[in-house]
Amino acid sequence: MRKLKIIEHVSLDGVIQHGQDGDFPYGDWTAPYRTPVGREAILAAHGGRFDLLLGRRTYDLWSGFWPKAPSGPMADRLNAATKHVATRRPESLEWGPATGLGPDLVEGVRRIKAQNGPDLILSGSSTLTSPLLEHGLAEEVLLVVYPVLLGTGKRVFAEGTPARSLELIRTEAMPSGVVFNTYKAAGPLKV
């Protein structure tokens, strides 16, 4: 069975939105913190081969950038990955290989996880994060936390996300102040 890892770049206050997404006022707030060490950690977190699980908005944003990006380890891996997309318009998925998840997100992800293939990475796609955790479909969550407070924007976990427990597997601080926190899904909230 394929595993699903959620990888999100977040501010200290949980914002994942970037300037290319709507009228967000802060542009690419992660750029000042990018370093070669951080890039290598991100590449390692993704692994050598993976497929992507994406919401339609993230797919559309990424399809406007990654196919035109210069060849490199991340661009090559993202472009080669099969993109499994939550969409009502699967016929319009031009950045391939790509396939629609079908009308039911949970059943679509269960079906894909049961197939042979590389593990799945979800990045961005904040509307998918909460239901995937709620239904126990994500085995791991990596939060790449930047030392900034943004105060506004889309959050990694939406209001109303069901309570869940996560177990810290490892944490690694980058010289830039970015912290990689990796968690294992640990079921319902322990009270």
N, C-alpha and C positions, 0 to 999 in steps of 0.2 A: 504494500500500500504506500502510495506517495504521501510525503509529509508536506504540510503547509507552514511557511514561516512568514510572519508579518514583519516588514522592515519599514519603520517610519522615522523620518527626520522631524524632530519636534523642538519647539522652544520650551523653556522651563515651565511656561504656563499651558503647554499642550497644543499649541497652534502648529498645524502642518501646512497651511496655505502659503503659497508663494506668489510673487508679483505677476507671473504669467497666467494666473488663475483669476480671471475677472478683474475687478477694480481694486484689488488689495493694495494698500498704500506703501508697503515696505519693500517691494522688489524682491530680489534674491538675497534674503537676509542670511543665508547660509554661506555665501561666497567668501566673506572675510575669514572664515574658520577652516577653509579647505587647505589641506596640507598633503604632501605625499604619503605620510604615515596614515592619515585618515583615509585616503583613497585606497591604500592597500588593505586596511581593515574592512572597508566596505566591499571590496572585491572578494576578500576571504569570506565574509558573511554570506554573500550570494552563492559562492561556490563556483566551480568550473562550468557546470551545465545546470540549467534550470528552465522551467516554464514560468510564465507570468499569469497571475490572476489580477484583472484590472476592471475597475468601473469604467463606464463609457467616457466620462469627462477626462479621467486620467489617460485613457487610451488615446483620445483625440488630442490632448496636449502633447503627449509623448510622440505620437505619430507625426506631429509637425516638426519635431526636433531630431529624434534619434536616427531615422533613416538618412538624414542629411549630415549627421555628425561625422567627423573624421574617424577613420578606423582606429580602434584602441580596445583595450580589454573590456571595458564596460559597454561601449557602443556595440562591439561585435557580439557580445553575449546577449544583450537585450534584443538586437536585431535578429539573432538566430533563434531566440526562444519562441515557442508557441505561445501566443497570447490568447488566454481564455477570458472573454469579455462579457460582463453583465450589460446586455444591450437589448433593445427592442428592434434594432436594425442590423442584424448580423450580415446582411448582404452588402453593407457599406464598409465592412472592415477591410481596408486596403493594405494596411501595414501588417504583413503576414510573416510567417504563417499565423493565422488567427481563426478563432471559432467563437461562436456565441455560446453562452452558458445555458440558454434555454429560459423558459418563463419563470422557473423557480430557482432562485439563487442557491438555496440550501441543497436541493436535490441535484442541481447541476454540479456543485462542488463535490458532493459525495460521489457522483458518477465519475468525475475526472480523477479524484483521489484513488478510486478503485482500479483505474486503468494502469497499465505499465507505463513508465516514463520517469523523467527526472522529477525531483521535488518541485514544489510550487512556491513562488515568492509573490506576496502581495505588497505593493508599495503605493503610497498615495491612496486613492480610492477609499476615503474615509467613510463613505456610506456602507461599505462592505465589512469594515473591521468589526463593528459591534455584532451584527448577526452571525459572523463566523465564530466569534468567541462564545456567543450565547449558545450556539448549537455544537460547541466542542469540536469545531473543524480545524482550528489552528493549534498546532503543537508548540509553536515557539513564537515569541514576540521580541523583536529587537527594537528598542527605542534609542535612537541616536539623538542625544539631548544636547542642544546648543545653549550656551550661557547668555541667553537673552530673554527678556519679557516683551511680548508683543501686544498683549491686552485685547486684541481683536483678531478675528479670523476663524476659519474652520478648525475644529479641534479633532484630535486623533480619535477620541472616544466621544460619541454624540451624547447629548442630554438624553437620559432614559436608558442608557446602556445597562443591561442587567448586571447585577453585582457578580463578580467572579474573583477567584483567587489566582494569583500568579506567583511562582516560586523563582527567586533570583538564581540564575545559573552562574552568571559571571558578570563582572563589570570591568571596564577598561577605560582609563582616562587618557585622552590624547593631549599632547603638549599645548594644543590650541585652546583647551578648556572644554572641548566636546567630550561627552561621556557616552560610551556604548554600554547600555544595560540590556542584558539578554535574560529573558524570562521563559519559563516553561509553564504552559497552561496547567493549572492545578485544580480545576473544577469549581464548584459553587463557592461562594464566599464563606470563609470559616469565621464564625462568630462565637 
